[in-house]
Amino acid sequence: MTQQYAYVLLQLGAAIVIAAGALITSLILGKRGSRNRAKDTAYECGMEPRGAASSRFSVKFYLIAMLFILFDIEVVFLYPWAVGFRDGLAENPMMLWTMLAFLGILIVGFIYEWRKGALDWK
């Protein structure tokens, strides 16, 4: 069993050596660039940057992101379940009820999003 871990450690060691080698080579061969205020500013397509570089996002953005994650996870779990439902039902009769419980939790999240107004695209 330790021989199986030897291959993983060998690959991890090779990855560390290659990454460190690339960093050290770039430090040795690369030129030290001169830093000035113009180089340190954010590049805005040739325009002078205005305002703060990191602006605050609205709570609406996070609600929409949570809605996306909610339905993305639903599809990730529902599709393989639907593919193997007929064969899996013979082995596990509780398969339908566990998925209904999962969908119930998702419906609670959907209702929460709906009440918060995340589905209103204004």
HELIX and SHEET records of a PDB file:
HELIX    1   1 THR A    2  LEU A   29  1                                  28    
HELIX    2   2 ARG A   37  ASP A   40  1                                   4    
HELIX    3   3 VAL A   59  VAL A   83  1                                  25    
HELIX    4   4 PHE A   85  GLU A   91  1                                   7    
HELIX    5   5 MET A   95  LYS A  116  1                                  22    
END                                                                             
